[in-house]
Amino acid sequence: MKMNRHVLKENLTGYLFIAPQLLLFLIFLVYPIIEGIRLSLYRINYTNQVFVGFENYQQLFQDPVFIKSTLNTVLFVVFIVALTVIFALFVSAAVFDKNAKYVSFIRGSYYIPVMVSMVVMSMVWSFLLNPANGLIPYVAKQMELSSVNFLGNPKTVLPVIIFITFATNVGQAIILYIASMIGVPKDLFEAAEVDGANKLTIIFKILIPMVKPTTVYIIIMNIIAVLKIFVVIQLLTGGGPNNASTTLMYFLYNNAFKYNQLGVASAVGVIMFLITLVLSFPQLRSMFKKN
């Protein structure tokens, strides 16, 4: 009986310690999700709420701007996540076993853009790409090359935004990969070298499999971050030209704060939540299956 009371007291103490964090989690994460799902089933105006069921979702799937923003968002996620993982793996595998000062310099160099506000980075790139007085068009003009309005051309605006977002965020992935690779036991590399394995074999057969949990984490975090991409769109293109760079987050923002369509905006949020689950599920499944 005393043993049961002791165990109960220990469990209660643990629950009390995690209670504040659990309460914050329920208030700021779980409740907004449930409330967003509820609001997506209503037509909301300034004075009242009218239950309309799935009418907001039907309206969305008949809206060509929503379809375009969904395709743009999926393209952003696929290309930015793929570029981030591949480039970060390449850089990290090349430098993680080098001189400590050299590795620290690489870390700092790639991490500087991560520390800079996305607003500042967007303003810098806006200056560089401005067709009237930007640095890149000016250099192209001096070299007698045809001037291209990168942000005003529907064919080039998506690749430019993908590159800007990738270049700004890849430093964090490099830091995580280098830290993970440094933790791989050196005995594995020495045994592989004794067996005659070359550098590429070591990277693909030992290094990449050993940092798989880090890869899963980077993929999931980047999926979530890219789905929420907003600042660079707002400051560089405003969703243009002709909605060529509109994303789901920017579409949600317009409906919620410009057009006062809170029900429609909530439906967009629910769809983004489902897209995040669908894109993240294979990675989470592989990680838990291994464990």
Phi, psi and omega in degrees: 000316178297323180297317180296319178296321179296315179297317179298319180295318178296316179297317180297320177298317178297317179295325178294324179293322182271353183302314179301315179295319178297320179296315178297321179298316181292321184286315189261350179239304184290313181299315178300325178296313180296317179294323177296319177297319179296312182296331181293347180261009183236151167263122189244131172233195186294334189247329186210174177236132181240125180289126182233007179067230183266020182297323179297322179291319177298319178298320181296313184287354172259001182264115181297331178292321177295317179299317179296316181294326177294314178298318178299317181295317178297319177298317177302312183299310184298310186286318182293317180295315180297314179298318181297312182294313184295311182294317180295320176297317181297311182294315183295317179295332181281334189238349190296332183259013180273184179306140186301318180295322179295316179296320179298321178296317179297316178303309181298319182298316182279338184272345181304313179299331180293325182284338181279139179301142179297332176296314180296315180299321179295320179294322177297313180291329175297318177296318182294324188259357180303122184292338182278311184221021180286157183292316183294312175300326179295315178297318179298322179293319179294330178271009178060037175260157180292131181282133181239131175274090188299322183272348180255002181253121181302335182278338184249344186295320180295310177302324180294314180293322176300315180295317181297314181295317178299313182296330181283326189256348187294335182301322180296320179295322178296316178301313181295318180294316180298315179298321180290320181290325177298330181279353178290132181303131181291339178301325180296317179294319181294319178295320179295320179293323177297324179282358176091016180287139177272180185299315182295320179297319178297318181295312187278332184262337183241304190294308183297315176298326182289334180258020181301318177302323177294320178298317179299316179298314181297319180297312183295315180297322180288326176300313180297316182294317183290324177299333181265012183300125184215310189301313183295326178291314182299317187275330185265318188232338186062027180086352182270186353283137178056044179063020182291338181240016179289133176248172180298321180294320179291322176297318177298315180301315181299315182291325184282318191247344177258314185259356178057037176258073186293326178295315178296317179298321178295322177297321176298318178299319178296318179296320177297321177299317180292321178298319178299316179297317182295316182287330182272338187301314180301322180292314179297321181296316180296322181291313182289328178296320179294316180295000000 
